[in-house]
Amino acid sequence: MEQLIVKNMSQKFKDRELLTDVNIELLSGKIYGLIGDNGSGKTIFMKSILGLIPIDTGEIWLDNNKLGKDIEFATNTGFLIEVPSFILDYNQYQNLKLLADINGKISKQDILQVIAAVGLDPQNKEKVRNFSLGMKQRLGIAQAIMEEPELLILDEPMNSLDANGVTLIRELILSLKKEDRIILITSHNSEDIELLCDVVFEIQDGQIHQLN
Ligand SMILES: Nc1ncnc2c1ncn2[C@@H]1O[C@H](COP(=O)(O)OP(=O)(O)OP(=O)(O)O)[C@@H](O)[C@H]1O
């Protein structure tokens, strides 16, 4: 994917307008940061550009495809939004395998590699039910990145991570930046945003503006 364009997008719930006339261009090869207070609409924005919730007005273009017209959902995407949900009685590998089998793009070896890349032990056969919050978060990141998506959206990727986890996942995100990929992250930690992002957007009072 080369570009994701949001044109005159507004998003309303009941009578409350959450996002007003948003115009944004995301280009491949960059990491974008989205910041804003709790409840400012970051999650709504991310779900909207993925096609997970319909927009009230405006247009979202993923390259030459208009969301809701040419395509229903953004394809070739990986995302972690809110709390990752897994089948608790499956182990980490079984959970990722189940999702990987939908597209059939990646091998067992790829899955084991991504498990290691997020700092989990590929040999661990424990049920995800017994995972700590940070382990679930790491698995959520693994699930988002495992198929080498062209659009990667990570909502608060450092949630629940310990200090080593934060360092590892920061390095991992930076290493994922590449020519034909758009990465968008949110974080309430300004250090994450500064270290990782090429371009930063802030949502405030329903408007999204670029900070740098
Ligand atoms: N389905 C819905 N119906 C009505 N209101 C909703 C719905 N989903 C979210 N909202 C409201 O939209 C607003 C924005 O929520 P959103 O989750 O996008 O915020 P956020 O910026 O991601 O916040 P946080 O930093 O806490 O994650 C909130 O006031 C929320 O109550």
The ligand as a MOL file (V3000), in Angstrom:
LIG
                    3D

  0  0  0     0  0            999 V3000
M  V30 BEGIN CTAB
M  V30 COUNTS 31 33 0 0 0
M  V30 BEGIN ATOM
M  V30 1 N -20.2880 2.5320 19.6180 0
M  V30 2 C -20.2730 3.7270 20.2290 0
M  V30 3 N -21.4240 4.4150 20.4310 0
M  V30 4 C -21.4020 5.6190 21.0220 0
M  V30 5 N -20.2880 6.2240 21.4950 0
M  V30 6 C -19.1260 5.5780 21.3220 0
M  V30 7 C -19.0440 4.2950 20.6990 0
M  V30 8 N -17.7670 3.9130 20.6760 0
M  V30 9 C -17.0660 4.9120 21.2750 0
M  V30 10 N -17.8810 5.9080 21.6580 0
M  V30 11 C -17.4650 7.1730 22.2940 0
M  V30 12 O -16.5590 7.8040 21.4430 0
M  V30 13 C -15.6010 8.5420 22.1910 0
M  V30 14 C -14.2210 8.2630 21.6510 0
M  V30 15 O -13.8180 6.9580 22.0290 0
M  V30 16 P -12.4440 6.3050 21.5930 0
M  V30 17 O -12.4750 4.9210 22.1300 0
M  V30 18 O -12.2160 6.4710 20.1470 0
M  V30 19 O -11.3910 7.1920 22.4040 0
M  V30 20 P -9.8060 7.0500 22.4880 0
M  V30 21 O -9.2250 8.3260 21.9970 0
M  V30 22 O -9.3790 5.7960 21.8130 0
M  V30 23 O -9.5730 6.9470 24.0470 0
M  V30 24 P -8.4630 6.1980 24.9760 0
M  V30 25 O -7.2590 7.1020 25.0020 0
M  V30 26 O -9.1240 6.1350 26.2970 0
M  V30 27 O -8.2020 4.8510 24.3650 0
M  V30 28 C -15.8330 8.1940 23.6510 0
M  V30 29 O -16.4870 9.2640 24.2540 0
M  V30 30 C -16.7070 6.9670 23.5850 0
M  V30 31 O -17.5780 6.9570 24.6840 0
M  V30 END ATOM
M  V30 BEGIN BOND
M  V30 1 1 1 2
M  V30 2 1 2 3
M  V30 3 2 2 7
M  V30 4 2 3 4
M  V30 5 1 4 5
M  V30 6 2 5 6
M  V30 7 1 6 7
M  V30 8 1 6 10
M  V30 9 1 7 8
M  V30 10 2 8 9
M  V30 11 1 9 10
M  V30 12 1 10 11
M  V30 13 1 11 12
M  V30 14 1 11 30
M  V30 15 1 12 13
M  V30 16 1 13 14
M  V30 17 1 13 28
M  V30 18 1 14 15
M  V30 19 1 15 16
M  V30 20 2 16 17
M  V30 21 1 16 18
M  V30 22 1 16 19
M  V30 23 1 19 20
M  V30 24 2 20 21
M  V30 25 1 20 22
M  V30 26 1 20 23
M  V30 27 1 23 24
M  V30 28 2 24 25
M  V30 29 1 24 26
M  V30 30 1 24 27
M  V30 31 1 28 29
M  V30 32 1 28 30
M  V30 33 1 30 31
M  V30 END BOND
M  V30 END CTAB
M  END
